[in-house]
Amino acid sequence: MVLAKELRQAVLRAAMQGLLTHRLNTDSSVDDLLIDIKNKKNDMIANHIIGKEKPFSTLTKFDEQPYEIPDNWRYERFGTIIINRDAERIPLSASSRASKEKKYDYYGASGVIDKTDSFLFDKELLLIGEDGANLLSRSTPIAFIANGKYWVNNHAHVLDVCCGLNLQYICYYINSIDLSIYVTGTAQPKMNQSNMNAIWVPVPPIEEQQRIVDKINEIMPKIDEYEKIEKELEALEKEFPTNMKDALLQAAMQGKLTEQFESDSGVDELLVAIKEEKKELIAQKIIKKEKPLSDIEEEEIPFDIPENWRWVRWGNLAYSIQYGYNAPAQESGKIKMVRISDIQDNLVNWDSVPYCDISDEEIETYLLKENDILFARTGGTVGKSFLVSYVPEDAIYAGYLIRTRYNAKLIPQYLKFFMESQLYWVQLQNGKTQGCQPNCNGQTLSKMIIPLPPIEEQQRIVERLDALLPLCEDLREV
């Protein structure tokens, strides 16, 4: 795809080679125009209206003319056809009142200029950046026309034309060429007047200059519209992998990624088994008894699910929702302690996990096991989850994390995918408290509703998402 920036430059280059306009026999002579310009400038210098132009640089690298032009055009050095108004500017001053009052427009890369009305520009003039950083990067228009009353500091050249030379044509030409060869210096690159005066300019007849300007003015708004569309497409392309991932997870939570089979086991029987096992664990004092959660109301249900699925609160699936252990991190100690910062891209960097001191009696309460799900409850990563799939050595988890455990029959990866879905994040946002540090507690997690399929379909959903979600990541890297 041709970028709008490239298309804009291509149009300008074509215009400056005479490829967008026709030659007309009625056009005036360029040779006569150049003679008139020379005589006019000499008169202005003699009458002290302008200062004598600095000679253009004689470096051989400036000798080559950029491209072929029509027979009735002429190449001329920039300094011979342009009037430099730089001498009319006053010097920089640290005590400027003009910048504070903001009474007039101000142009320049840096610095300020004294408020003295006799030094204000009040006519249409061409400004060209002298600051080399912009000339090299082309991050903003290099040349532009300023109108009204304004100040310009010494980081830009202020230029004028005479004898009918078209100012807008000159402006378009400067923006069409690569000015990097005219830039000197590295620490503070700039384009000095001598180098600027050496630029070759293709000069068409005055009438064709206007035709070129008219043609460019006709085309550029269309390119501007194209650029808007281009930026919208770029935004869509950037967002597409994330949007696609969200769409896949949403479809999975609605049962639209997989088939339902009559042979699948019943969810109701599974929920009864989970409830009975929780009672047994409470009786054995392995987990604590919790307050019953309210029934799920009709208005809480965000979308329809297959008939053999059930809406369930997370707290009724989980055996425990346990806050982490608070202790200072140490280079050595009794046991490793996983923190939020140790978890990146769904992996624990075990080499960075510090140690902490903890009593033997408390270790079992906070000990990490495979298929535990950790949940960040505060800070910039609040709500992010991590499925523990590998514990190379005994480790506990830190206080800013919450651990949740559940029946072994449930598919851990399905629960983790739920915690990546928009259904989860919306509920988290609704239960999150704001402050200096946004946070979420175990009660919020416990109250969340989750669509629960049969065990067999949980596994099918995981397999389907494992196949599709990496494609979203591949798109992100394109």
C-alpha positions in Angstrom: 0.0 0.0 0.0 1.3 3.4 -1.0 1.4 5.6 2.1 -0.2 9.1 1.9 3.1 10.7 2.8 4.8 8.9 -0.1 1.9 9.8 -2.4 2.1 13.5 -1.4 5.8 13.6 -2.2 5.3 11.8 -5.5 2.7 14.4 -6.6 5.0 17.3 -5.6 7.9 15.7 -7.5 5.8 15.1 -10.6 4.5 18.7 -10.5 8.0 20.1 -10.2 9.0 18.2 -13.4 6.1 19.6 -15.4 4.3 16.3 -15.5 1.0 17.5 -14.1 0.5 20.5 -16.4 0.5 21.5 -20.1 2.8 23.9 -21.8 1.0 26.8 -23.5 2.4 29.0 -26.3 0.8 32.0 -24.7 2.9 31.7 -21.6 5.5 34.4 -20.9 9.2 34.0 -21.1 11.1 32.6 -18.1 14.3 34.3 -19.3 12.6 37.7 -19.2 11.2 36.8 -15.7 14.7 36.0 -14.4 16.1 39.2 -15.8 13.3 41.2 -14.1 14.0 39.5 -10.8 17.7 40.3 -11.0 17.1 43.9 -11.9 14.5 44.3 -9.1 16.7 42.8 -6.5 19.6 45.0 -7.5 17.4 48.1 -7.2 16.2 47.0 -3.7 19.8 46.5 -2.6 20.9 49.8 -4.0 18.0 51.5 -2.2 18.9 49.7 1.0 15.5 48.0 1.1 17.2 44.6 1.5 20.7 43.6 2.3 23.1 42.2 -0.3 22.6 38.4 -0.6 25.3 36.1 0.6 26.9 34.1 -2.2 25.7 30.6 -2.6 27.9 27.7 -1.6 30.3 26.5 -4.3 30.6 22.9 -3.0 30.6 20.5 -5.9 27.9 18.3 -4.3 25.5 21.2 -5.0 26.2 21.3 -8.7 23.9 18.6 -10.0 20.4 19.7 -11.1 17.8 17.3 -9.7 15.9 16.2 -12.9 15.0 17.0 -16.5 12.6 19.9 -16.9 10.6 21.2 -19.9 12.4 23.2 -22.6 10.7 26.5 -21.7 11.6 26.2 -18.0 15.0 27.2 -16.5 17.0 26.1 -13.5 18.1 28.9 -11.2 19.8 29.1 -7.8 17.5 29.7 -4.9 19.5 32.7 -3.7 19.2 34.6 -7.0 15.3 34.5 -7.2 14.4 34.9 -3.5 14.6 37.9 -1.3 15.9 37.2 2.2 14.1 39.1 5.0 16.2 37.7 7.8 17.9 41.1 8.4 14.6 42.6 9.5 14.4 40.3 12.5 15.6 41.5 15.9 17.9 39.3 18.1 16.8 36.8 20.7 16.1 38.1 24.2 15.5 36.3 27.4 13.3 39.2 28.6 10.7 39.0 25.9 7.3 40.4 26.6 5.9 39.3 23.3 5.9 35.6 24.2 4.2 36.3 27.5 1.5 38.5 26.0 1.0 36.2 23.1 -0.3 39.2 21.2 1.1 37.9 17.9 1.8 34.6 16.2 5.3 33.3 16.8 7.4 31.0 14.7 10.6 29.4 15.6 12.2 26.2 17.0 13.2 27.8 20.3 13.9 31.2 21.9 11.8 34.3 22.1 11.9 37.8 20.5 11.4 41.3 21.9 8.1 43.0 21.5 9.0 45.9 19.1 6.2 46.6 16.6 8.6 48.0 14.0 10.1 44.4 13.7 6.8 42.6 13.2 6.2 40.9 9.9 2.9 41.8 8.5 2.9 40.3 5.0 2.7 36.9 3.3 6.2 35.4 3.5 7.8 32.0 3.1 9.4 30.4 6.2 11.9 27.6 5.9 13.2 25.8 8.9 16.8 26.4 9.6 16.7 23.8 12.4 18.4 20.8 10.8 16.6 18.2 13.0 13.4 18.9 11.1 15.1 19.1 7.7 16.5 15.6 8.3 13.4 14.0 9.7 10.7 15.9 7.7 8.5 15.4 10.8 6.6 18.7 10.0 6.3 20.9 6.9 9.8 22.3 6.2 8.5 25.3 4.3 5.2 27.1 4.8 3.6 30.5 4.2 2.9 32.7 7.2 0.2 35.4 7.1 -0.8 38.3 9.4 1.4 39.9 12.1 4.0 37.5 13.6 7.5 37.1 15.0 10.1 34.7 13.7 13.2 33.8 15.6 16.6 32.9 14.1 15.8 29.2 13.7 14.0 29.8 10.4 14.7 31.7 7.2 12.2 34.4 6.3 11.9 34.8 2.5 10.0 36.8 -0.1 9.6 36.8 -3.9 9.4 39.6 -6.4 8.3 40.2 -10.1 5.3 37.9 -9.8 7.2 34.7 -8.8 4.6 32.5 -7.2 5.3 32.1 -3.5 3.2 29.0 -3.1 5.0 27.4 -6.0 8.3 27.9 -4.3 6.9 26.6 -1.0 5.7 23.4 -2.7 9.0 22.9 -4.4 11.0 23.2 -1.2 8.7 20.6 0.4 9.2 18.3 -2.5 13.0 17.9 -2.3 15.4 16.2 0.1 17.2 19.0 1.9 19.5 16.7 3.9 22.5 17.4 1.7 22.3 21.1 2.6 22.4 20.5 6.3 25.6 20.9 8.2 26.6 20.0 11.8 25.8 16.9 13.9 25.2 18.1 17.5 23.1 21.0 16.3 22.4 20.4 12.6 21.2 23.4 10.6 20.9 24.7 7.0 22.8 28.0 6.7 22.0 30.7 4.2 24.9 30.0 2.0 23.8 26.4 1.5 20.2 27.4 1.1 21.1 29.8 -1.6 22.8 27.0 -3.6 19.6 25.0 -4.0 18.6 24.5 -7.7 15.0 25.6 -8.4 13.1 24.7 -11.6 11.4 28.0 -12.7 8.4 27.6 -15.1 6.7 30.6 -16.7 4.6 32.6 -14.2 1.4 31.3 -15.7 2.4 27.6 -15.4 3.6 28.2 -11.8 0.0 29.1 -11.1 -1.4 26.1 -13.0 1.0 23.9 -11.0 -0.2 25.4 -7.7 -3.9 25.0 -8.8 -3.3 21.3 -9.7 -1.6 20.6 -6.4 -4.3 22.4 -4.5 -6.8 20.2 -6.3 -5.0 16.9 -5.5 -3.8 17.5 -2.0 -7.3 17.5 -0.3 -7.9 14.1 -1.8 -4.6 12.8 -0.4 -5.6 14.3 2.9 -8.8 12.3 2.8 -6.8 9.2 1.8 -4.5 9.8 4.8 -7.5 9.9 7.2 -8.6 6.6 5.8 -5.1 5.2 6.0 -4.8 6.2 9.7 -8.1 4.6 10.4 -7.0 1.4 8.7 -3.7 1.5 10.6 -5.7 1.8 13.9 -7.9 -1.1 12.9 -4.9 -3.2 12.0 -3.3 -2.4 15.3 -6.5 -3.2 17.2 -7.5 -6.2 15.1 -5.4 -8.9 17.0 -6.8 -7.7 20.3 -10.3 -7.4 19.0 -10.0 -10.9 17.4 -8.8 -12.4 20.7 -11.7 -10.8 22.6 -14.1 -12.0 20.0 -12.8 -15.6 20.2 -12.9 -15.6 24.0 -16.4 -14.2 23.9 -17.6 -16.8 21.4 -16.0 -19.5 23.6 -17.8 -18.2 26.7 -21.1 -18.4 24.7 -20.5 -21.9 23.4 -20.2 -20.8 19.8 -16.7 -22.2 19.2 -17.6 -25.8 19.9 -20.3 -28.4 19.5 -22.5 -29.7 22.2 -22.8 -33.5 22.5 -25.6 -35.4 24.3 -22.9 -37.8 25.6 -21.3 -35.0 27.7 -21.6 -35.3 31.4 -24.1 -33.2 33.3 -23.1 -29.8 34.8 -25.7 -30.2 37.6 -24.1 -33.4 38.8 -20.7 -31.7 38.7 -21.9 -28.8 40.8 -23.4 -31.2 43.4 -20.1 -33.0 43.6 -18.2 -29.7 44.1 -20.6 -28.7 46.8 -20.3 -32.0 48.6 -16.5 -32.0 48.4 -16.4 -28.4 49.9 -18.6 -29.6 52.8 -16.1 -32.4 53.5 -13.1 -30.1 53.3 -14.8 -27.7 55.7 -15.6 -30.5 58.1 -11.9 -31.6 58.0 -11.0 -27.9 58.6 -8.9 -27.9 55.5 -10.8 -24.8 54.2 -12.9 -22.3 56.1 -16.7 -22.0 55.9 -17.8 -19.0 53.9 -21.0 -17.0 53.8 -23.4 -18.3 51.2 -23.4 -16.4 47.9 -26.7 -15.0 46.6 -28.5 -16.7 43.7 -27.8 -15.4 40.2 -30.6 -13.0 39.2 -31.9 -12.9 35.7 -30.7 -9.3 35.2 -27.1 -10.3 35.9 -26.9 -12.7 33.0 -25.2 -10.9 30.1 -26.0 -13.4 27.3 -27.5 -16.8 26.5 -25.6 -20.0 26.8 -26.3 -23.6 25.7 -29.1 -25.4 27.6 -26.7 -27.9 29.1 -24.4 -25.2 30.5 -25.0 -23.3 33.8 -24.2 -19.9 35.2 -22.2 -20.2 38.4 -20.6 -17.8 40.8 -16.8 -18.2 41.0 -17.0 -18.5 44.8 -19.2 -21.6 44.5 -16.6 -23.3 42.2 -13.6 -22.3 44.3 -12.6 -24.1 47.4 -10.5 -21.2 48.6 -9.8 -17.6 47.7 -6.7 -16.9 49.8 -4.7 -13.6 50.1 -0.9 -13.9 49.9 1.8 -13.6 52.5 3.2 -10.2 53.5 7.0 -10.3 54.2 10.1 -8.4 53.0 11.8 -9.9 50.0 15.3 -11.2 50.7 18.2 -12.6 48.7 18.1 -15.7 50.8 15.7 -17.1 53.3 13.4 -20.0 54.2 11.4 -20.2 50.9 10.9 -18.4 47.6 8.0 -15.8 47.4 6.5 -15.1 44.0 5.5 -11.4 43.5 3.5 -9.7 40.8 6.7 -8.4 39.2 8.1 -11.9 38.8 5.2 -12.8 36.5 5.6 -11.7 32.8 3.7 -13.0 29.8 2.1 -15.8 31.8 5.4 -17.1 33.0 7.3 -16.9 36.3 10.9 -15.8 36.0 12.0 -18.1 38.8 15.6 -16.7 38.7 14.2 -13.3 39.9 12.0 -14.7 42.6 13.3 -13.6 46.0 13.2 -15.5 49.3 11.4 -14.6 52.5 11.2 -15.8 56.1 8.0 -17.6 57.2 7.2 -19.9 60.1 6.8 -23.7 59.3 3.2 -23.6 60.5 2.2 -20.9 57.9 4.0 -22.4 54.8 1.2 -24.9 54.0 -1.4 -22.0 53.9 0.5 -20.1 51.2 2.3 -23.0 49.4 1.8 -22.8 45.6 0.7 -25.9 43.7 0.2 -26.7 40.1 -3.2 -25.5 38.7 -3.5 -22.7 41.3 -4.7 -19.5 39.8 -3.0 -16.3 41.0 -4.9 -13.0 40.7 -3.3 -9.5 41.1 -5.5 -7.5 43.5 -3.8 -4.1 43.3 -1.8 -1.7 41.3 -1.4 -1.3 37.5 -1.8 -5.0 36.9 -5.0 -5.4 39.0 -7.1 -8.3 37.7 -4.3 -10.0 35.7 -4.3 -13.7 36.4 -1.7 -16.5 36.2 -2.2 -20.2 36.0 0.5 -22.0 37.9 1.6 -24.9 35.7 5.2 -25.5 37.0 6.7 -25.1 40.4 10.4 -26.1 40.3 10.8 -25.7 44.1 8.7 -24.9 47.1 7.4 -21.4 46.9 4.7 -19.2 48.4 3.1 -16.0 46.9 3.2 -12.4 48.1 0.5 -10.3 49.7 -0.6 -8.4 46.5 -1.7 -11.6 45.0 -4.8 -13.8 45.6 -4.8 -17.5 45.1 -7.8 -19.5 44.1 -8.2 -23.3 44.2 -11.1 -25.4 42.8 -12.3 -29.0 42.2 -9.8 -31.2 40.3 -12.4 -32.2 37.7 -12.6 -28.6 36.4 -10.3 -27.7 33.5 -7.8 -25.1 34.7 -7.1 -23.7 31.3 -10.8 -23.0 30.8 -11.0 -21.0 34.0 -7.9 -19.1 33.0 -9.5 -18.3 29.6 -12.5 -17.0 31.4 -10.2 -14.6 33.3 -8.9 -13.2 30.0 -12.4 -12.6 28.6 -14.3 -9.4 28.5 -17.0 -11.0 30.6 -14.4 -11.3 33.4 -12.9 -7.8 32.9 -16.3 -6.1 32.9 -17.2 -7.7 36.2 -13.8 -6.9 37.6 -14.2 -3.2 36.6 -17.6 -3.0 38.3 -16.2 -4.4 41.5 -12.9 -2.5 41.5 -12.3 0.3 44.0 -10.4 3.4 42.8 -7.9 5.4 44.7 -4.2 6.1 44.6 -3.9 2.4 43.8 -6.8 0.7 42.1 -7.6 -2.6 43.8 -9.9 -5.6 43.8 -10.6 -8.0 46.6 -11.5 -11.7 46.9 -15.1 -10.9 47.5 -15.3 -9.3 44.0 -13.8 -12.5 42.5 -16.1 -14.7 44.5 -19.3 -12.9 43.3 -18.3 -13.1 39.6 -20.5 -15.2 37.4 -19.0 -17.7 34.9 -20.7 -19.8 32.2 -19.9 -23.4 33.1 -20.0 -26.1 30.3 -19.7 -29.8 30.8 -16.1 -31.0 31.6 -15.8 -32.5 28.1 -16.7 -29.2 26.4 -14.4 -27.3 28.7 -11.6 -29.4 27.2 -12.9 -28.8 23.6 -13.0 -25.1 24.2 -9.4 -25.1 25.5 -8.2 -27.1 22.5 -9.9 -24.7 20.1 -8.6 -21.6 21.8 -5.1 -23.1 22.0 -5.2 -23.4 18.2 -6.7 -20.0 17.4 -5.3 -17.5 19.9 -1.6 -17.9 18.7 -2.8 -16.7 15.3 -3.9 -13.4 16.9 -0.4 -13.1 18.3 1.1 -13.8 14.9 -1.0 -10.9 13.5 0.2 -8.6 16.2 3.8 -9.2 15.0 3.1 -8.6 11.3 
